[in-house]
Amino acid sequence: MEPKLILGSSSPRRQELLKQVHIPFTIRKPEADESQITEQNPEKKVAHLAQFKSRHINLLDSNEVILSADTVVSFQNKIFEKPKSKDEAYHMISLLSGSIHDVYSGFTIRTNTEEKTFVERTEVEFWPLDKQDIQWYISTDDPYDKAGAYGIQSIGAMFVKQIKGDYYNVVGLPISRVVKELTKFGIKSEYN
């Protein structure tokens, strides 16, 4: 039987990236309390979260391949997750202003016989921002469902001076690396 990809994520951005490269998938959201992962090292945290999410998704057939992922923003080794308030979003964007930060995405690929986890890091530099820019931005809906309080693929793109690494990693899934690793599990683009 052909392997079937199960995306263990409700992220619309991850779904769009898989659609972009024409890899068919079914969504199966993990029922996992992510607050149980208290790791403070950003690289280890995304790896642990990706594994944790994967292990909270049942494999229903032997031909299923689960892909789960997590992304965090890290500034001076402090993890910035999704902001819970306007004040928190303002604080995060203010710290990122005129500085370089890291974005880590971890992803786990799992079958009933194998599990592999990978982490990608991208460096992002913001332009210096004035208070009015930040106030305007946090008044939009954009910051609140994104790690680090900004979306590089949306309005937050205007803050980004440059990046070093995979752009799609900042969006939430290092898609070229994911495709490469999925191929080893028999999951291919419709064009392959």
N, CA, C and O of each residue as an XYZ file, in Angstrom:
768
protein
N       0.842     -1.203      0.000
C       0.000      0.000      0.000
C       0.872      1.246      0.000
O       1.952      1.270      0.590
N       0.383      2.275     -0.672
C       1.088      3.559     -0.725
C       1.066      4.223      0.642
O       0.041      4.200      1.323
N       2.189      4.818      1.056
C       2.180      5.563      2.323
C       1.261      6.788      2.238
O       1.167      7.432      1.193
N       0.591      7.098      3.342
C      -0.313      8.249      3.405
C       0.203      9.207      4.460
O       0.521      8.794      5.576
N       0.289     10.496      4.111
C       0.770     11.498      5.053
C      -0.362     12.020      5.921
O      -1.421     12.403      5.425
N      -0.118     12.029      7.223
C      -1.023     12.625      8.197
C      -0.305     13.841      8.777
O       0.753     13.707      9.393
N      -0.879     15.022      8.581
C      -0.306     16.239      9.155
C      -0.895     16.431     10.542
O      -2.097     16.646     10.699
N      -0.036     16.351     11.539
C      -0.472     16.528     12.925
C      -0.353     17.977     13.341
O       0.414     18.312     14.244
N      -1.115     18.843     12.680
C      -1.037     20.275     12.962
C      -2.299     20.961     12.474
O      -2.856     20.591     11.440
N      -2.748     21.958     13.218
C      -3.890     22.758     12.782
C      -3.429     24.060     12.138
O      -4.252     24.904     11.786
N      -2.104     24.229     11.980
C      -1.563     25.471     11.428
C      -1.931     25.636      9.955
O      -1.571     24.797      9.129
N      -2.648     26.715      9.621
C      -2.972     26.938      8.205
C      -1.717     27.169      7.363
O      -1.704     26.856      6.173
N      -0.662     27.715      7.973
C       0.573     27.964      7.224
C       1.257     26.652      6.846
O       1.763     26.521      5.732
N       1.279     25.694      7.747
C       1.891     24.391      7.424
C       1.074     23.675      6.349
O       1.633     23.038      5.457
N      -0.229     23.783      6.438
C      -1.090     23.174      5.422
C      -0.817     23.788      4.050
O      -0.711     23.075      3.052
N      -0.704     25.112      4.010
C      -0.441     25.797      2.733
C       0.902     25.401      2.142
O       1.023     25.245      0.926
N       1.911     25.236      2.989
C       3.238     24.858      2.485
C       3.221     23.461      1.866
O       3.844     23.242      0.827
N       2.523     22.521      2.484
C       2.416     21.178      1.895
C       1.630     21.215      0.593
O       1.967     20.509     -0.358
N       0.580     22.037      0.545
C      -0.192     22.185     -0.697
C       0.679     22.810     -1.789
O       0.578     22.437     -2.958
N       1.528     23.755     -1.405
C       2.400     24.451     -2.362
C       3.297     23.470     -3.119
O       3.562     23.655     -4.307
N       3.763     22.427     -2.427
C       4.650     21.444     -3.065
C       3.881     20.195     -3.499
O       4.480     19.181     -3.855
N       2.560     20.277     -3.466
C       1.680     19.218     -3.982
C       1.910     17.867     -3.316
O       2.028     16.838     -3.980
N       1.969     17.897     -1.990
C       2.005     16.649     -1.228
C       0.630     16.476     -0.583
O       0.237     17.279      0.264
N      -0.098     15.438     -0.978
C      -1.419     15.224     -0.386
C      -1.302     14.799      1.077
O      -0.371     14.088      1.453
N      -2.247     15.238      1.888
C      -2.219     14.921      3.313
C      -3.614     14.976      3.899
O      -4.534     15.558      3.324
N      -3.745     14.361      5.047
C      -4.955     14.425      5.863
C      -4.549     15.055      7.190
O      -3.456     14.800      7.698
N      -5.427     15.873      7.743
C      -5.128     16.521      9.028
C      -5.669     15.663     10.169
O      -6.809     15.199     10.141
N      -4.825     15.471     11.162
C      -5.237     14.806     12.393
C      -4.560     15.558     13.534
O      -3.359     15.411     13.758
N      -5.328     16.355     14.244
C      -4.752     17.213     15.286
C      -4.385     16.402     16.531
O      -5.136     15.526     16.960
N      -3.217     16.711     17.100
C      -2.843     16.021     18.341
C      -3.669     16.547     19.513
O      -3.967     17.738     19.596
N      -4.027     15.648     20.403
C      -4.701     16.030     21.650
C      -3.621     16.018     22.731
O      -3.493     15.059     23.492
N      -2.849     17.104     22.780
C      -1.691     17.136     23.676
C      -1.636     18.461     24.416
O      -1.875     19.519     23.835
N      -1.325     18.397     25.682
C      -1.151     19.590     26.505
C       0.315     20.026     26.400
O       1.180     19.510     27.108
N       0.578     20.984     25.505
C       1.952     21.410     25.228
C       2.629     22.050     26.438
O       3.856     22.135     26.488
N       1.844     22.497     27.408
C       2.437     23.140     28.592
C       3.260     22.141     29.415
O       4.026     22.543     30.292
N       3.104     20.843     29.134
C       3.896     19.832     29.832
C       5.373     19.888     29.440
O       6.236     19.419     30.182
N       5.659     20.463     28.268
C       7.051     20.579     27.808
C       7.589     21.908     28.330
O       7.223     22.975     27.835
N       8.449     21.834     29.323
C       8.943     23.044     30.001
C      10.400     23.367     29.646
O      11.004     24.250     30.255
N      10.949     22.672     28.686
C      12.322     22.901     28.226
C      12.520     24.375     27.869
O      11.661     24.971     27.220
N      13.635     24.964     28.282
C      13.911     26.376     28.009
C      14.914     26.601     26.878
O      15.041     27.721     26.384
N      15.623     25.560     26.465
C      16.520     25.679     25.309
C      15.653     25.606     24.049
O      14.962     24.608     23.842
N      15.674     26.649     23.197
C      14.740     26.694     22.062
C      14.890     25.529     21.084
O      13.897     25.008     20.578
N      16.124     25.126     20.821
C      16.342     24.023     19.876
C      15.787     22.712     20.436
O      15.134     21.947     19.725
N      16.057     22.467     21.714
C      15.546     21.241     22.344
C      14.024     21.308     22.494
O      13.334     20.298     22.350
N      13.508     22.507     22.785
C      12.061     22.639     23.000
C      11.274     22.283     21.745
O      10.300     21.534     21.824
N      11.682     22.811     20.573
C      10.918     22.497     19.356
C      11.020     21.019     19.005
O      10.066     20.432     18.496
N      12.183     20.411     19.278
C      12.332     18.968     19.035
C      11.400     18.182     19.952
O      10.695     17.279     19.502
N      11.399     18.527     21.242
C      10.538     17.824     22.198
C       9.057     18.028     21.879
O       8.264     17.091     21.972
N       8.685     19.257     21.501
C       7.280     19.522     21.178
C       6.834     18.760     19.934
O       5.731     18.214     19.904
N       7.680     18.720     18.908
C       7.333     17.977     17.692
C       7.134     16.495     18.020
O       6.189     15.871     17.538
N       8.021     15.937     18.837
C       7.898     14.529     19.242
C       6.643     14.310     20.092
O       5.901     13.348     19.896
N       6.430     15.217     21.029
C       5.284     15.123     21.938
C       3.973     15.132     21.157
O       3.085     14.316     21.404
N       3.865     16.066     20.208
C       2.657     16.135     19.381
C       2.484     14.853     18.576
O       1.387     14.300     18.502
N       3.580     14.383     17.972
C       3.518     13.166     17.162
C       3.008     11.982     17.968
O       2.187     11.201     17.485
N       3.489     11.852     19.183
C       3.124     10.702     20.020
C       1.694     10.789     20.557
O       1.179      9.836     21.141
N       1.063     11.946     20.352
C      -0.337     12.110     20.747
C      -1.278     12.026     19.547
O      -2.400     12.529     19.586
N      -0.808     11.391     18.492
C      -1.631     11.134     17.313
C      -1.562      9.634     17.044
O      -0.478      9.065     16.915
N      -2.712      9.013     16.964
C      -2.743      7.571     16.734
C      -2.513      7.247     15.260
O      -3.059      7.898     14.369
N      -1.700      6.239     15.029
C      -1.550      5.671     13.690
C      -2.683      4.672     13.508
O      -2.820      3.731     14.290
N      -3.495      4.878     12.474
C      -4.655      4.012     12.268
C      -4.367      2.881     11.289
O      -5.046      1.854     11.303
N      -3.360      3.070     10.437
C      -2.960      2.055      9.454
C      -1.449      1.953      9.444
O      -0.752      2.896      9.820
N      -0.946      0.817      9.016
C       0.508      0.621      8.967
C       1.164      1.450      7.862
O       2.384      1.614      7.851
N       0.359      1.974      6.933
C       0.932      2.781      5.848
C       0.879      4.284      6.137
O       1.241      5.086      5.276
N       0.435      4.676      7.333
C       0.368      6.100      7.665
C       1.733      6.623      8.122
O       2.489      5.936      8.808
N       2.020      7.869      7.715
C       3.231      8.581      8.111
C       2.776      9.895      8.733
O       2.114     10.702      8.081
N       3.135     10.103      9.996
C       2.714     11.329     10.695
C       3.829     12.370     10.627
O       4.999     12.072     10.866
N       3.432     13.597     10.295
C       4.336     14.749     10.325
C       3.782     15.725     11.347
O       2.657     16.203     11.204
N       4.559     16.024     12.374
C       4.169     17.024     13.368
C       5.299     18.039     13.482
O       6.451     17.733     13.174
N       4.967     19.248     13.927
C       5.977     20.310     13.954
C       5.666     21.343     15.021
O       4.549     21.437     15.530
N       6.698     22.115     15.339
C       6.533     23.252     16.231
C       7.576     24.304     15.871
O       8.654     23.978     15.375
N       7.248     25.566     16.125
C       8.149     26.675     15.820
C       8.194     27.625     17.008
O       7.163     27.947     17.597
N       9.403     28.071     17.354
C       9.541     29.113     18.370
C      10.510     30.181     17.885
O      11.398     29.929     17.069
N      10.310     31.362     18.408
C      11.228     32.475     18.188
C      12.067     32.601     19.455
O      11.549     32.486     20.566
N      13.363     32.836     19.280
C      14.258     32.958     20.425
C      15.082     34.234     20.288
O      15.713     34.479     19.259
N      15.063     35.036     21.340
C      15.859     36.253     21.377
C      16.708     36.222     22.642
O      16.183     36.157     23.753
N      18.022     36.269     22.461
C      18.967     36.185     23.580
C      18.649     34.987     24.480
O      18.625     35.089     25.706
N      18.406     33.856     23.825
C      18.099     32.568     24.469
C      16.788     32.545     25.261
O      16.556     31.623     26.042
N      15.936     33.547     25.066
C      14.606     33.530     25.688
C      13.588     33.195     24.603
O      13.586     33.790     23.526
N      12.726     32.232     24.909
C      11.739     31.778     23.931
C      10.546     32.721     23.910
O       9.975     33.047     24.951
N      10.178     33.156     22.701
C       8.983     33.968     22.487
C       7.950     33.080     21.799
O       8.114     32.704     20.638
N       6.899     32.754     22.519
C       5.837     31.945     21.926
C       4.745     32.887     21.422
O       5.012     34.066     21.192
N       3.538     32.395     21.248
C       2.444     33.252     20.786
C       2.067     34.209     21.907
O       1.881     33.774     23.044
N       1.950     35.498     21.617
C       1.601     36.453     22.686
C       0.160     36.262     23.149
O      -0.730     35.963     22.353
N      -0.048     36.439     24.435
C      -1.385     36.254     25.011
C      -2.138     37.579     25.164
O      -3.325     37.584     25.491
N      -1.446     38.707     24.926
C      -2.088     40.016     25.093
C      -1.376     41.037     24.213
O      -0.306     40.769     23.666
N      -1.991     42.216     24.088
C      -1.360     43.307     23.334
C      -0.065     43.748     24.009
O       0.923     44.043     23.336
N      -0.074     43.791     25.332
C       1.141     44.187     26.063
C       2.287     43.217     25.787
O       3.429     43.628     25.580
N       1.966     41.933     25.789
C       2.996     40.929     25.533
C       3.512     41.047     24.088
O       4.715     40.944     23.846
N       2.602     41.262     23.139
C       3.005     41.432     21.735
C       3.888     42.672     21.580
O       4.900     42.637     20.879
N       3.498     43.769     22.240
C       4.287     45.006     22.173
C       5.691     44.768     22.732
O       6.684     45.201     22.146
N       5.758     44.083     23.857
C       7.042     43.801     24.501
C       7.944     42.980     23.563
O       9.122     43.295     23.396
N       7.389     41.940     22.962
C       8.179     41.083     22.070
C       8.706     41.867     20.865
O       9.898     41.821     20.561
N       7.818     42.580     20.187
C       8.228     43.311     18.984
C       9.245     44.400     19.346
O      10.183     44.647     18.589
N       9.062     45.044     20.492
C      10.015     46.074     20.937
C      11.414     45.487     21.127
O      12.406     46.112     20.754
N      11.493     44.299     21.701
C      12.791     43.660     21.903
C      13.423     43.222     20.580
O      14.641     43.293     20.415
N      12.595     42.773     19.647
C      13.115     42.315     18.353
C      13.546     43.488     17.460
O      14.368     43.314     16.560
N      12.999     44.666     17.708
C      13.292     45.858     16.912
C      14.798     46.138     16.862
O      15.454     46.249     17.898
N      15.336     46.250     15.638
C      16.736     46.583     15.443
C      17.705     45.488     15.860
O      18.902     45.744     15.994
N      17.212     44.282     16.066
C      18.046     43.195     16.571
C      17.957     41.958     15.681
O      17.147     41.880     14.757
N      18.816     41.002     15.995
C      18.798     39.699     15.319
C      18.230     38.675     16.297
O      18.600     38.648     17.471
N      17.326     37.832     15.797
C      16.788     36.741     16.608
C      16.796     35.449     15.796
O      17.031     35.464     14.587
N      16.541     34.350     16.466
C      16.526     33.041     15.824
C      15.117     32.477     15.795
O      14.331     32.664     16.724
N      14.817     31.781     14.704
C      13.568     31.034     14.612
C      13.940     29.561     14.450
O      14.695     29.190     13.551
N      13.398     28.737     15.332
C      13.640     27.294     15.299
C      12.337     26.584     14.955
O      11.298     26.854     15.557
N      12.397     25.685     13.993
C      11.275     24.787     13.731
C      11.774     23.363     13.887
O      12.803     22.978     13.332
N      11.027     22.597     14.650
C      11.318     21.179     14.797
C      10.205     20.403     14.137
O       9.043     20.805     14.199
N      10.547     19.291     13.503
C       9.508     18.429     12.952
C       9.873     16.972     13.162
O      11.038     16.579     13.103
N       8.840     16.189     13.407
C       8.998     14.752     13.623
C       8.219     14.013     12.550
O       7.083     14.364     12.231
N       8.847     12.988     12.001
C       8.197     12.089     11.051
C       8.159     10.722     11.732
O       9.184     10.217     12.189
N       6.944     10.123     11.793
C       6.794      8.870     12.534
C       5.908      7.883     11.788
O       4.872      8.246     11.232
N       6.338      6.638     11.791
C       5.517      5.522     11.314
C       5.371      4.559     12.488
O       5.800      4.858     13.602
N       4.765      3.406     12.233
C       4.639      2.443     13.340
C       5.961      1.736     13.631
O       6.052      0.983     14.601
N       6.999      1.966     12.801
C       8.295      1.317     13.041
C       9.464      2.283     13.183
O      10.565      1.871     13.551
N       9.239      3.562     12.897
C      10.366      4.502     12.871
C       9.908      5.896     13.286
O       8.765      6.288     13.048
N      10.835      6.645     13.918
C      10.557      8.039     14.284
C      11.849      8.836     14.150
O      12.889      8.446     14.680
N      11.770      9.966     13.430
C      12.937     10.830     13.281
C      12.516     12.268     13.534
O      11.433     12.694     13.131
N      13.394     13.016     14.214
C      13.124     14.423     14.523
C      14.267     15.277     14.003
O      15.436     14.906     14.110
N      13.914     16.425     13.439
C      14.876     17.347     12.844
C      14.588     18.755     13.345
O      13.446     19.085     13.664
N      15.628     19.586     13.411
C      15.454     20.986     13.809
C      16.201     21.865     12.813
O      17.345     21.585     12.455
N      15.538     22.928     12.372
C      16.158     23.932     11.495
C      16.161     25.275     12.222
O      15.250     25.583     12.991
N      17.200     26.065     11.964
C      17.332     27.399     12.581
C      17.519     28.437     11.487
O      18.290     28.226     10.550
N      16.827     29.542     11.600
C      16.972     30.675     10.686
C      17.190     31.929     11.513
O      16.514     32.147     12.518
N      18.141     32.753     11.085
C      18.428     34.024     11.756
C      17.625     35.127     11.066
O      17.624     35.222      9.839
N      16.953     35.948     11.845
C      16.132     37.039     11.298
C      16.579     38.350     11.935
O      16.739     38.441     13.152
N      16.780     39.367     11.091
C      17.114     40.699     11.594
C      15.972     41.660     11.291
O      15.489     41.732     10.161
N      15.546     42.398     12.316
C      14.502     43.413     12.168
C      15.127     44.792     11.967
O      16.201     45.082     12.494
N      14.451     45.623     11.208
C      14.790     47.044     11.161
C      14.477     47.656     12.527
O      13.652     47.118     13.265
N      15.116     48.759     12.871
C      14.670     49.485     14.075
C      13.240     50.006     13.847
O      12.948     50.565     12.790
N      12.369     49.827     14.818
C      10.963     50.221     14.678
C      10.634     51.320     15.666
O      11.149     51.342     16.783
N       9.759     52.246     15.239
C       9.334     53.263     16.205
C       8.051     52.805     16.901
O       7.385     51.869     16.457
N       7.725     53.474     17.984
C       6.584     53.065     18.810
C       5.280     53.043     18.021
O       4.435     52.172     18.226
N       5.123     54.020     17.106
C       3.881     54.092     16.325
C       3.715     52.857     15.441
O       2.610     52.331     15.303
N       4.833     52.388     14.832
C       4.766     51.183     13.991
C       4.329     49.977     14.821
O       3.490     49.181     14.399
N       4.915     49.864     16.004
C       4.605     48.720     16.858
C       3.159     48.800     17.350
O       2.445     47.798     17.352
N       2.729     49.997     17.769
C       1.345     50.177     18.239
C       0.354     49.830     17.129
O      -0.643     49.146     17.360
N       0.646     50.312     15.923
C      -0.249     50.003     14.802
C      -0.300     48.493     14.569
O      -1.378     47.924     14.401
N       0.866     47.847     14.561
C       0.922     46.419     14.260
C       0.162     45.595     15.299
O      -0.576     44.680     14.934
N       0.328     45.898     16.568
C      -0.350     45.088     17.596
C      -1.857     45.356     17.626
O      -2.604     44.618     18.268
N      -2.307     46.417     16.931
C      -3.748     46.671     16.841
C      -4.395     45.823     15.742
O      -5.621     45.756     15.653
N      -3.572     45.170     14.900
C      -4.098     44.247     13.889
C      -4.248     42.858     14.527
O      -3.852     42.646     15.673
N      -4.819     41.933     13.778
C      -4.951     40.553     14.274
C      -3.685     39.737     14.041
O      -3.582     38.615     14.537
N      -2.733     40.267     13.309
C      -1.595     39.485     12.815
C      -0.717     38.852     13.894
O      -0.320     37.700     13.723
N      -0.390     39.536     14.999
C       0.610     38.973     15.921
C       0.157     37.800     16.778
O       1.001     37.080     17.312
N      -1.142     37.584     16.925
C      -1.622     36.792     18.061
C      -1.662     35.282     17.865
O      -1.865     34.547     18.831
N      -1.474     34.809     16.655
C      -1.434     33.352     16.476
C      -0.069     32.911     15.960
O       0.067     31.861     15.333
N       0.950     33.747     16.241
C       2.280     33.471     15.701
C       3.345     33.591     16.783
O       3.338     34.519     17.592
N       4.257     32.629     16.773
C       5.400     32.683     17.693
C       6.172     33.965     17.438
O       6.403     34.338     16.288
N       6.573     34.641     18.514
C       7.338     35.873     18.378
C       6.507     37.089     18.036
O       7.048     38.183     17.881
N       5.197     36.919     17.915
C       4.243     38.015     17.683
C       4.338     38.649     16.299
O       3.933     39.796     16.115
N       4.878     37.901     15.313
C       4.853     38.461     13.956
C       4.807     37.331     12.935
O       5.218     36.201     13.201
N       4.293     37.677     11.757
C       4.283     36.733     10.645
C       5.109     37.279      9.508
O       4.802     38.345      8.976
N       6.160     36.564      9.121
C       7.015     37.007      8.018
C       6.262     36.914      6.695
O       6.596     37.613      5.738
N       5.241     36.047      6.639
C       4.478     35.852      5.414
C       3.280     36.793      5.333
O       2.495     36.719      4.387
N       3.137     37.668      6.311
C       2.005     38.595      6.313
C       2.511     40.008      6.602
O       3.599     40.370      6.155
N       1.757     40.798      7.327
C       2.113     42.208      7.544
C       3.479     42.358      8.205
O       4.201     43.314      7.924
N       3.836     41.425      9.076
C       5.115     41.483      9.779
C       6.319     41.491      8.853
O       7.426     41.809      9.289
N       6.128     41.149      7.587
C       7.232     41.148      6.613
C       7.907     42.518      6.517
O       9.095     42.603      6.207
N       7.154     43.591      6.783
C       7.737     44.936      6.640
C       8.781     45.245      7.713
O       9.520     46.223      7.597
N       8.846     44.414      8.758
C       9.828     44.631      9.823
C      11.167     43.965      9.531
O      12.179     44.308     10.142
N      11.175     43.014      8.598
C      12.338     42.145      8.383
C      13.351     42.798      7.449
O      13.072     43.054      6.278
N      14.528     43.060      7.998
C      15.622     43.629      7.204
C      16.300     42.548      6.370
O      16.546     42.731      5.178
N      16.600     41.417      7.011
C      17.204     40.309      6.279
C      17.072     39.015      7.066
O      16.833     39.018      8.273
N      17.236     37.899      6.341
C      17.249     36.605      7.007
C      18.454     35.820      6.532
O      18.976     36.045      5.440
N      18.885     34.894      7.374
C      19.979     33.999      7.040
C      19.471     32.586      7.316
O      19.349     32.173      8.469
N      19.178     31.857      6.250
C      18.614     30.521      6.401
C      17.343     30.384      5.588
O      17.086     31.169      4.675
N      16.562     29.392      5.922
C      15.350     29.037      5.181
C      14.187     29.959      5.562
O      13.765     29.997      6.718
N      13.680     30.696      4.578
C      12.528     31.576      4.785
C      11.327     30.781      5.311
O      10.647     31.211      6.242
N      11.079     29.622      4.705
C       9.895     28.835      5.069
C       9.979     28.297      6.497
O       8.955     28.004      7.114
N      11.179     28.170      7.009
C      11.352     27.791      8.403
C      10.716     28.842      9.314
O      10.128     28.505     10.341
N      10.836     30.115      8.935
C      10.259     31.213      9.717
C       8.733     31.186      9.603
O       8.030     31.545     10.547
N       8.231     30.763      8.454
C       6.778     30.638      8.259
C       6.222     29.521      9.153
O       5.079     29.594      9.605
N       7.041     28.484      9.404
C       6.586     27.429     10.311
C       6.933     26.015      9.911
O       6.644     25.073     10.649
N       7.558     25.848      8.734
C       7.943     24.503      8.305
C       9.031     24.632      7.238
O       8.786     25.209      6.179
N      10.230     24.103      7.502
C      11.306     24.176      6.503
C      11.000     23.197      5.365
O      11.520     22.081      5.337
N      10.165     23.624      4.444
C       9.501     22.716      3.506
C      10.467     21.928      2.629
O      10.202     20.760      2.345
N      11.570     22.517      2.190
C      12.485     21.748      1.338
C      13.117     20.601      2.125
O      13.269     19.500      1.595
N      13.486     20.844      3.379
C      14.041     19.784      4.226
C      12.972     18.737      4.537
O      13.257     17.540      4.553
N      11.751     19.189      4.783
C      10.647     18.271      5.062
C      10.408     17.341      3.875
O      10.259     16.131      4.045
N      10.373     17.919      2.664
C      10.163     17.113      1.451
C      11.274     16.075      1.314
O      11.012     14.906      1.029
N      12.511     16.510      1.518
C      13.667     15.610      1.418
C      13.527     14.438      2.384
O      13.764     13.290      2.009
N      13.142     14.725      3.632
C      13.038     13.675      4.637
C      11.799     12.800      4.417
O      11.850     11.592      4.645
N      10.684     13.405      3.974
C       9.475     12.617      3.712
C       9.693     11.604      2.593
O       9.132     10.509      2.616
N      10.514     11.982      1.612
C      10.810     11.081      0.495
C      11.390      9.757      1.002
O      11.114      8.696      0.442
N      12.184      9.830      2.054
C      12.784      8.624      2.637
C      11.735      7.713      3.268
O      11.987      6.530      3.498
N      10.552      8.277      3.548
C       9.447      7.499      4.110
C       8.420      7.124      3.032
O       7.344      6.609      3.340
N       8.763      7.386      1.777
C       7.881      7.033      0.666
C       6.824      8.062      0.342
O       5.954      7.802     -0.489
N       6.870      9.241      0.978
C       5.907     10.317      0.721
C       6.535     11.265     -0.292
O       7.616     11.808     -0.064
N       5.837     11.460     -1.429
C       6.380     12.299     -2.494
C       5.340     13.300     -2.978
O       4.138     13.143     -2.761
N       5.843     14.329     -3.637
C       4.982     15.303     -4.297
C       4.224     14.597     -5.418
O       4.707     13.606     -5.967
N       3.042     15.102     -5.758
C       2.282     14.555     -6.884
C       3.060     14.671     -8.182
O       2.738     13.991     -9.157
N       4.087     15.526     -8.212
C       4.880     15.723     -9.425
C       6.065     14.752     -9.509
O       6.718     14.681    -10.549
N       6.353     14.009     -8.442
C       7.473     13.050     -8.460
C       7.056     11.737     -9.083
O       7.867     10.816     -9.181
